[in-house]
Amino acid sequence: MKRKRGARFIGMLMVTTLLAAHVPLFVHAATLTNDKIRESEESKKQAEEERKALKSNLTDVQSILKSLEVSKSNLENYIQELDKQLDDINSKIDRLTSLISDKEFEIQTTEKELEEAKSVEETQYNAMKKRIKFVYERGEASTAEMLLSSKSFVDFLNKAEFITKISAYDKRMLDSYIAAKDMVAAKEEELVAQKAALEDAKVAVENEQNALEELMADKEKEITVFEGDITNKEAAIAEYEAMIAEQDQIIKAMEAAILEEKKRLLAENKKAIVYDGGQFKWPAPEYTRISDDYGSRTHPILGVQQFHNGVDMAAPSGSPILAAYDGEVIASSYSATMGNYIMIDHGDGLITIYMHASSVNVSPGTMVARGERIGSVGSTGRSTGPHLHFSVRLNGSYVSPWNYLS
């Protein structure tokens, strides 16, 4: 009899131990779920704040156009002021594009976490069903029978403690199930907020791109009107020539600086950059057409014979500008004529120039490789539409880019 009672007692202890071993699992799961719920709530709140910020920071084109009216009497000032606005809009587009990418990744993560939460909820639900079925089938009678069948006071206390642990275990199972259910609800709300923020960001990008196009259209109109006005024609021709002279002055100053640097390197017995004769990479891979070729041509608006010192590659605004060949960036700046421009020294007196960029990714002193992205196509400076003006200079003079491009 003692042996049977002892075996029964040991059996109950084993069950109690097993239950006790499972309790921390449910406590940990519930705690982890609550932490995740708080994270979901924070993520939802952040998405809602991002939506508010998006709506309050949209560009007001009409307000910008009104503010530019004052500067239209001086074309150079007007171009500089408008380019500042274009730069701001392009920065917004870049930030929004990055936000869209982040949101798409967050949504993928949240969708995965939602599926995991639903799986946990289903597991907890099934466990609860089994436990409820057991309690219903055995009911309080089994608990009373267990207590009444006690052979001693110690046996009674052991069984009472066992029953208490069973009750505590049931409560933890219930708490864990409720937490899992709350987790599913929180993740669903987070997902809704993130998707709404994503849609708002896409609308904002579209709005900013429309704003960009509207401002560029106004710029094109003003330049065309100014240059096409008969009363301004002589002044426009003189200004155009002054613009080319200004470009040459900036470029020649850079070439002089390169020459001085080469002299310094020679004096110190150091090697300068050497061009190895390789073929150039096409610098505007998304170009749609050559809008203006290298060489002498009749200016489309001024109607005078002019020398066009590069190749104009029409391309979508924001599309990549690539370094034509290995070299060192010697200029990355802005002027009212060239807009945002980059100059790269390839050695042996060979320089490439990239004009009218919407943005630049490199700074002076940066070493770049052939085909590396150095900026984005735009319409800054004296430009009437998105394109890359690509020039090549050899030993201080412009040469045809076609000598180096395929």
Buried (B, 14 or more C-beta within 10 A) or exposed (E): EEEEEEEBBEEBEEEBEEBEEBBEEBEEBBEEBBEBBEBBBEBBEBBBEBBEEBEEEEBEBEEBBEEBEEBBEEBBBBBBBBBEBBBBBBEBBBBBBEBBEBBBEBBEEBBEBBEBBBEBBEBBEEBBEEBEEEBEEEEEEEBEEBBEEBEEEEBBEBBBEBBEBBEEBBEBBBBBBBBBBBBBEBBBBBBEBBBBBBEBBBBBBEBBBEBBBBBBEBBBEBBEEBBBEEEBBEEBBEBBEEBBEBBBEBBEEBBEBBEEBBEEEEEEEEEBBEBEEEEBBBBBBBBEEEBBEBEEEEBEBBEEEBEBBBBBBBBBBBBBBBBBBBBBBBBBBBBBBBBBBBBBBBBBBBBBBBBBBBBBBBEBEBEBEBBBEBBBBBBBBBBBBBBBBBBBBBEEEBBBBEEBBE
